[in-house]
Amino acid sequence: MIFITAKFPVRPEHAEAWPEISRAFTEATRAEEGCLWFDWSRSLDDRNEYVLVEAFRDDAAGAAHVGSEHFRTATQELPQYLSATPKIVSQSVDQSDWSELGELSVD
């Protein structure tokens, strides 16, 4: 799978509204056949930063995502709400779902 984490620095005046601002993009991406997950979290250290954790089944699913109309729309509309260019880590990993964190095993 392709595993991606991105940090979005949102302008302070839009930070509270970011979930709604990004809703259409989020919902359309989650509906993609090859999307495994697309989850937003808000940073505990910087209330203006949102962290996106996403995964796609394979390279073809990742390419379909980047080639989608909703991705193109997001790249045109979302930057106006950001204070800087998002930072990203993207890696292909040899698994298809989350693994358990054995060091914190719960019985």
Residue pairs with C-beta under 8 A, 6 or more apart in sequence:
1 36
1 55
1 56
1 57
1 58
1 92
1 93
1 95
1 96
2 55
2 56
2 58
2 59
2 61
2 62
2 90
2 91
2 92
2 93
3 54
3 55
3 90
3 91
3 92
3 93
4 52
4 53
4 54
4 55
4 56
4 88
4 89
4 90
4 91
5 51
5 52
5 53
5 54
5 88
5 89
6 51
6 52
6 54
6 86
6 87
6 88
6 89
7 43
7 49
7 50
7 51
7 52
7 86
7 87
7 88
8 18
8 49
8 50
8 51
8 52
8 82
8 86
9 46
9 48
9 49
9 82
9 83
9 84
9 86
10 18
10 48
10 49
10 50
10 81
10 82
10 83
11 48
11 81
11 82
11 83
12 48
12 83
14 21
14 81
15 47
15 48
18 40
18 50
18 81
19 40
21 78
21 81
22 40
22 50
22 74
22 78
24 70
24 73
25 70
25 71
25 73
25 74
25 78
26 38
26 40
28 68
28 70
29 35
29 38
29 54
29 65
29 68
29 70
29 71
30 37
30 38
32 56
32 61
32 64
32 65
32 68
33 61
33 64
34 56
34 57
34 58
34 60
34 61
34 62
34 64
34 65
35 54
35 55
35 56
35 57
35 61
35 65
36 55
36 56
36 57
36 96
36 97
37 53
37 54
37 55
38 52
38 54
39 52
39 53
39 54
40 50
40 51
40 52
41 50
41 51
41 53
42 49
42 50
42 51
43 49
43 50
43 51
48 83
56 62
56 65
57 96
59 92
65 71
